Amino acid sequence: MSKTQRLIELMMTVNTKRRFTAKELAAEFGVSYRTMLRDLDELSTFGVPLYSEVGADGGYYVLNDRMLPPVFLKESEAVTLFFAYQSLQFFGSLPFATETGFVLKKFYQYLPEDAKSRIDAMKDRIVFWNPNRAQPAEHLELILESAIDQSALLIDYDGRDGITERTIQPIGLYSYNGFWYCPAFCFRHHAVRLFRADRIKNAVRTKAETLQNLPYKSVIDWLRLSEKGCPDPVPFVIELTREGVRRALSDIDLEHIVKIRKNGTGWIDTEIPKSELTYFVDLIWNFGIEASIKEPPEAVSYIKQKLETLTKHYS
C-alpha cells in the first residue's frame, strides 16, 4: 500500500473510530509505531482535528468538528454539487451553522481549472432565486434537531393573539416563498398546527409534555397527507376569467384545484378547512376582478368588509 493510499484509509478509519491509540492503528495497518505517529502528525497538518492525551488511559480523539475523507467526483458531478449548494445562497436563514458562501468558496478552491471555467461561465447565467425576507428565522437548527429527535420545544409564538407560550413537537421544516414553516403537534390545541418559523421568538427544549406518536415519518408525509385531509370543511367555489385562470395556475396552493373550460375561463369548486378560509380568500383578493367568490357566504362577507375598509381608507 502506498503512503497516499494509507493516509486516505487512515483518515476514514480515525473518523469511524473517534478514539484510538497509535499502537492499535500501527498493528491494523501493518506499520511501525513510529511510522504511525508520523502519519497521524501528517493528518493533523491536513486539518484532521486530532486531540491526544498521555497516560495509561490516553490515546487519540477526533474532535466533533471532524474532517470528511476525500470524495472523488467527475467534473459534471462537481458542477452539479456546486449549483445545488449555490441554490441556498438567497435564503435569509438556514438550519445549518456553516455559512453558504464560505463552503462554496472552499469547494470552488479545490476544483480543477477546467471545472472552474465551466462554473464561471454558468454561475452568472443561472440563479435559484428565493425571496429574502426581512425577518430571519432564528431557531431553525433547534427546530430541526427537535424534529429529528422527536422531542418537545417550549416556544414564544407571535400569532394573531400576540405573543403566546406554546409547547410543540415539530414534524419538520419546509421552505415556501421565502419563509420557513414548521408543522408541529401543538399541546395547547391537541392537534397539528402550522407555525411560521420566523414568528417563533424564543425556543428551548422541554420535557413538560407527553410526547405524541405522530403518524408522520417525515415532513413530506405531512405535506401529502395534509392535502388529502380536510378538517371542518367548508365549500370554496370561485369563478375565474382567463387572466384569473393564468394567475391561479401560478399559485402553488391553487394550481392543482383549478378547472379550465375550452374558452380559457375556469373555476374552483373544492372544500377547504374552515380555519384557513381567510388565507384562501386573501389569495383570491389579489386577483381583483379576475375572480369572483360564489361560496361560502362568509367568504363573500369577508371580501365586502375588506372593500369597505379600503373605501374608508381612501375616502
C-alpha positions as CSV (number, residue, x, y, z in Angstrom):
1,M,0.0,0.0,0.0
2,S,1.4,3.4,-1.0
3,K,1.7,6.2,1.6
4,T,-1.0,8.3,-0.1
5,Q,-3.5,5.4,-0.1
6,R,-2.6,4.6,3.5
7,L,-3.2,8.2,4.6
8,I,-6.6,8.2,2.9
9,E,-7.6,4.9,4.5
10,L,-6.3,6.2,7.8
11,M,-8.4,9.3,7.6
12,M,-11.5,7.2,7.0
13,T,-10.5,4.9,9.9
14,V,-10.0,7.6,12.5
15,N,-13.3,9.3,11.6
16,T,-15.0,6.0,12.2
17,K,-13.3,5.0,15.4
18,R,-13.2,8.5,17.0
19,R,-11.0,7.1,19.9
20,F,-7.9,5.0,19.4
21,T,-4.2,4.6,20.1
22,A,-1.2,4.8,17.7
23,K,-0.2,1.2,18.7
24,E,-3.7,-0.1,17.7
25,L,-3.5,1.6,14.3
26,A,0.1,0.5,13.7
27,A,-1.0,-3.1,14.1
28,E,-4.1,-2.6,12.0
29,F,-2.1,-1.1,9.1
30,G,1.0,-3.2,9.5
31,V,3.4,-0.4,10.0
32,S,5.8,0.5,12.8
33,Y,4.7,2.6,15.8
34,R,7.0,5.5,14.7
35,T,5.5,5.4,11.2
36,M,2.0,5.6,12.6
37,L,3.0,8.6,14.8
38,R,4.3,10.4,11.7
39,D,1.1,9.5,9.7
40,L,-1.1,10.9,12.5
41,D,1.0,14.0,12.7
42,E,0.6,14.4,8.9
43,L,-3.1,14.0,9.2
44,S,-3.2,16.9,11.7
45,T,-1.4,19.1,9.2
46,F,-4.1,18.3,6.6
47,G,-6.7,19.6,9.0
48,V,-8.0,16.4,10.7
49,P,-8.8,17.6,14.3
50,L,-6.9,15.1,16.4
51,Y,-6.5,15.5,20.2
52,S,-4.1,13.4,22.2
53,E,-3.9,12.6,25.9
54,V,-1.0,11.0,27.7
55,G,-1.2,8.4,30.5
56,A,-2.4,4.8,30.9
57,D,-5.9,5.7,29.6
58,G,-4.5,8.1,27.0
59,G,-4.8,8.0,23.3
60,Y,-6.1,10.0,20.4
61,Y,-9.5,11.5,20.0
62,V,-11.2,13.0,16.9
63,L,-12.9,16.3,17.9
64,N,-16.6,16.9,16.9
65,D,-15.7,19.2,14.1
66,R,-14.1,16.4,12.1
67,M,-12.9,16.3,8.5
68,L,-14.5,14.1,6.0
69,P,-12.4,11.8,3.8
70,P,-11.8,12.8,0.2
71,V,-14.6,12.2,-2.3
72,F,-13.6,11.8,-5.9
73,L,-16.1,13.4,-8.4
74,K,-16.4,13.7,-12.1
75,E,-16.4,17.3,-13.4
76,S,-20.2,17.1,-14.1
77,E,-20.8,15.8,-10.6
78,A,-18.7,18.7,-9.1
79,V,-20.6,21.3,-11.1
80,T,-23.9,19.7,-10.0
81,L,-22.9,19.9,-6.4
82,F,-21.7,23.5,-6.7
83,F,-25.0,24.7,-8.1
84,A,-27.1,22.6,-5.7
85,Y,-25.4,24.3,-2.8
86,Q,-25.4,27.7,-4.5
87,S,-29.2,27.4,-4.7
88,L,-29.2,28.1,-0.9
89,Q,-27.4,31.5,-1.1
90,F,-30.6,33.6,-1.3
91,F,-32.2,32.2,1.8
92,G,-32.1,34.7,4.7
93,S,-32.0,31.8,7.2
94,L,-30.8,28.2,7.0
95,P,-30.9,25.4,9.6
96,F,-27.2,24.9,9.3
97,A,-24.4,26.7,11.3
98,T,-22.0,27.0,8.3
99,E,-22.2,30.0,6.1
100,T,-23.1,29.1,2.5
101,G,-20.6,31.5,0.9
102,F,-17.7,30.0,2.9
103,V,-18.5,26.5,1.9
104,L,-18.9,27.4,-1.8
105,K,-15.5,29.2,-1.7
106,K,-13.8,26.3,-0.1
107,F,-15.4,23.8,-2.6
108,Y,-14.5,26.0,-5.6
109,Q,-10.9,26.5,-4.5
110,Y,-10.1,22.8,-4.9
111,L,-11.7,22.3,-8.3
112,P,-9.5,21.8,-11.4
113,E,-9.2,24.8,-13.7
114,D,-11.4,23.4,-16.4
115,A,-14.2,22.8,-13.9
116,K,-13.8,26.3,-12.5
117,S,-14.0,27.7,-16.0
118,R,-17.2,25.8,-16.6
119,I,-18.7,27.1,-13.4
120,D,-17.6,30.7,-14.1
121,A,-19.4,30.5,-17.4
122,M,-22.6,29.3,-15.8
123,K,-22.9,31.0,-12.4
124,D,-23.9,34.4,-13.8
125,R,-26.5,32.8,-16.1
126,I,-28.5,30.8,-13.7
127,V,-29.8,31.8,-10.3
128,F,-32.1,29.8,-7.9
129,W,-34.0,32.9,-6.8
130,N,-35.7,32.9,-3.4
131,P,-37.2,35.9,-1.7
132,N,-35.0,37.1,1.2
133,R,-37.5,38.0,3.9
134,A,-36.7,40.8,6.4
135,Q,-37.5,38.7,9.4
136,P,-34.9,36.0,10.0
137,A,-35.9,32.6,11.4
138,E,-33.5,32.4,14.4
139,H,-34.3,28.9,15.7
140,L,-34.2,26.7,12.6
141,E,-31.3,24.5,13.8
142,L,-33.0,23.7,17.1
143,I,-36.4,23.1,15.4
144,L,-34.7,20.7,13.0
145,E,-32.9,18.8,15.8
146,S,-36.2,18.5,17.8
147,A,-37.9,17.1,14.7
148,I,-35.1,14.6,14.2
149,D,-35.2,13.6,17.9
150,Q,-39.0,13.9,18.2
151,S,-38.6,16.0,21.3
152,A,-40.7,18.9,22.5
153,L,-40.0,22.6,22.4
154,L,-41.4,25.4,24.6
155,I,-41.8,28.4,22.3
156,D,-42.9,32.0,22.3
157,Y,-45.0,32.4,19.2
158,D,-46.1,35.7,17.7
159,G,-49.6,34.9,16.3
160,R,-52.8,36.7,15.8
161,D,-53.4,37.0,19.6
162,G,-49.9,38.4,20.2
163,I,-47.0,36.5,21.7
164,T,-48.2,33.4,23.4
165,E,-46.3,30.4,25.0
166,R,-46.8,27.1,23.3
167,T,-45.4,23.6,23.7
168,I,-44.9,21.9,20.3
169,Q,-43.5,18.7,18.9
170,P,-42.1,19.5,15.5
171,I,-42.6,17.3,12.5
172,G,-40.0,19.0,10.3
173,L,-39.3,22.2,8.3
174,Y,-40.1,23.2,4.8
175,S,-39.4,26.4,2.8
176,Y,-42.0,28.2,0.6
177,N,-41.9,31.6,-1.0
178,G,-39.1,32.8,1.2
179,F,-40.5,31.7,4.5
180,W,-39.7,28.6,6.6
181,Y,-42.7,26.7,8.0
182,C,-42.9,24.1,10.8
183,P,-45.8,21.7,11.0
184,A,-45.9,20.5,14.7
185,F,-48.2,19.0,17.2
186,C,-49.4,21.8,19.4
187,F,-50.1,20.7,23.0
188,R,-52.3,23.8,23.5
189,H,-54.8,22.7,20.8
190,H,-54.1,19.0,20.9
191,A,-53.7,18.9,17.2
192,V,-51.2,19.5,14.4
193,R,-50.8,23.2,13.6
194,L,-48.6,25.0,11.1
195,F,-46.1,27.6,12.5
196,R,-44.1,30.1,10.6
197,A,-40.6,29.8,11.8
198,D,-39.7,33.5,11.8
199,R,-42.6,34.1,14.2
200,I,-41.0,31.8,16.8
201,K,-39.4,34.4,19.0
202,N,-37.8,32.0,21.5
203,A,-37.4,28.2,21.7
204,V,-36.0,25.9,24.3
205,R,-36.2,22.1,24.8
206,T,-38.7,20.9,27.4
207,K,-39.9,17.6,28.9
208,A,-43.1,19.1,30.3
209,E,-45.4,17.2,27.9
210,T,-46.1,13.6,27.0
211,L,-44.6,13.1,23.5
212,Q,-47.0,12.1,20.8
213,N,-46.7,9.1,18.5
214,L,-47.3,11.2,15.3
215,P,-48.4,9.4,12.1
216,Y,-45.9,11.3,10.0
217,K,-42.4,9.7,9.4
218,S,-41.3,12.9,7.5
219,V,-42.4,16.4,6.7
220,I,-43.1,15.1,3.1
221,D,-45.6,12.7,4.7
222,W,-47.3,15.6,6.5
223,L,-47.5,17.7,3.3
224,R,-49.0,14.9,1.3
225,L,-51.5,13.8,3.9
226,S,-52.5,17.4,4.8
227,E,-53.5,17.9,1.2
228,K,-55.7,14.8,1.3
229,G,-57.4,15.5,4.6
230,C,-59.8,18.5,5.3
231,P,-60.8,19.0,8.9
232,D,-64.0,21.1,9.4
233,P,-64.5,21.6,5.7
234,V,-66.4,24.5,4.0
235,P,-67.2,24.8,0.3
236,F,-64.9,27.1,-1.7
237,V,-66.3,28.0,-5.1
238,I,-64.7,30.6,-7.4
239,E,-65.4,31.8,-10.9
240,L,-62.3,32.7,-12.9
241,T,-61.7,34.8,-16.0
242,R,-59.0,33.8,-18.5
243,E,-56.5,36.0,-16.6
244,G,-57.8,34.6,-13.3
245,V,-57.0,31.1,-14.5
246,R,-53.5,32.1,-15.5
247,R,-52.8,33.6,-12.1
248,A,-54.4,30.7,-10.2
249,L,-52.2,28.2,-12.2
250,S,-49.1,30.2,-10.9
251,D,-50.1,29.8,-7.3
252,I,-48.9,26.6,-5.5
253,D,-52.0,26.5,-3.3
254,L,-54.5,26.8,-6.2
255,E,-53.0,25.4,-9.3
256,H,-54.0,21.8,-8.5
257,I,-57.7,22.6,-7.9
258,V,-58.3,24.9,-11.0
259,K,-60.6,23.5,-13.7
260,I,-60.4,25.1,-17.2
261,R,-63.1,25.5,-19.9
262,K,-62.5,25.3,-23.6
263,N,-62.7,29.1,-23.9
264,G,-59.9,29.6,-21.3
265,T,-62.0,30.7,-18.4
266,G,-62.3,28.4,-15.4
267,W,-63.5,27.7,-11.9
268,I,-62.6,26.3,-8.5
269,D,-65.0,24.0,-6.7
270,T,-63.5,22.3,-3.7
271,E,-63.5,22.1,0.1
272,I,-61.0,23.9,2.4
273,P,-60.6,23.8,6.2
274,K,-62.7,26.5,7.9
275,S,-59.6,27.6,9.8
276,E,-57.9,28.5,6.5
277,L,-60.8,30.4,4.9
278,T,-59.3,33.9,5.3
279,Y,-56.0,32.7,3.9
280,F,-57.6,31.4,0.7
281,V,-59.9,34.5,0.4
282,D,-56.8,36.7,0.7
283,L,-55.3,34.8,-2.2
284,I,-58.4,35.4,-4.3
285,W,-58.5,39.1,-3.2
286,N,-55.2,39.6,-5.0
287,F,-56.9,38.6,-8.3
288,G,-59.1,41.7,-8.3
289,I,-61.9,41.5,-10.9
290,E,-60.4,38.4,-12.5
291,A,-62.0,36.2,-9.8
292,S,-65.5,36.1,-8.2
293,I,-66.2,34.2,-5.0
294,K,-69.6,32.3,-5.1
295,E,-69.3,30.2,-1.8
296,P,-69.2,30.2,1.1
297,P,-71.2,33.3,2.3
298,E,-68.6,34.0,5.0
299,A,-66.0,34.5,2.2
300,V,-68.2,36.9,0.4
301,S,-68.8,38.9,3.6
302,Y,-65.1,38.9,4.3
303,I,-64.4,40.4,0.8
304,K,-67.1,43.1,1.4
305,Q,-65.5,44.0,4.7
306,K,-62.1,44.4,3.1
307,L,-63.7,46.6,0.4
308,E,-65.4,48.8,3.0
309,T,-62.2,49.2,4.9
310,L,-60.3,50.1,1.7
311,T,-63.0,52.6,0.7
312,K,-62.9,54.3,4.1
313,H,-59.1,54.4,3.9
314,Y,-59.2,56.4,0.6
315,S,-62.3,58.5,1.3
